[in-house]
Structure formats: structure tokens, C-alpha cells
């Protein structure tokens, strides 16, 4: 709980950190979708 409140205060003070985290999550999600597609596609056709 203490760490969560510290992180929340940090994110309120420095909003750019949240955008960096969002960009990382988006990149990882898109890479997982792409790699999953490449793994499954040969078996579909």
C-alpha cells in the first residue's frame, strides 16, 4: 500500500512516466499479437 501511494504521487508529479509505461505495454502487446499470428498462420492455411 505504501509503494502504491508513492507511485501514484510520482505519476501525478511526472505524467510523462505514465505515457512511457503505456508505450511499453502497447509495444509488448503488438509484438505478442504479431508473433502469435506468425506462429498460427502456417497451420490455418
Protein Blocks (a to p, Z undefined) as FASTA:
>chain_A
ZZmmmmmmmmmmmmmlmmmmmmmmmmmmmmmmmmmmmmmmmmmZZ
